[in-house]
Amino acid sequence: MRLTKKAAAIVAAAALFTVVVPAAAAEASPRSTCYGGRVCLYAGFDYNRGQSDHWRDFTADDSDLADNNWLNWDFSNTWHSMDNETSSVRNRVGCSTTLWQHAEYTGAHSTFTHNSNDGYLVNNAIGNNRTSSIDIWCR
């Protein structure tokens, strides 16, 4: 009986010092979230749902997207230019934002008010894969 109590004590002590390592958490995808204070552009329709997750967020104007690259889901650089590649947008910046067809805020354009989303830019004046500059009005 004495050995059993000793064995139980050892097992109990070992349990106290056992480190439980949780399973690795799945990476959160930026496509599902566009944080406040940002305008998020996506390379695919419906915020990249079911497509390559290329995205980028902005907090200020950018007169020429040709010198910007898309980011991957893990925030790494895709080395793929954003120019004329935007298919959907989310506006969380707190004011209106305009997407422009050409660099330097010219050509066809579409304006999106705060908290507006559009997962299908084909049905806007800016159209699909035609955005070359972004104008954030309150900055």
Disulfide bonds with the S-S distance in Angstrom:
Cys34-Cys40 2.15
Cys95-Cys138 2.00
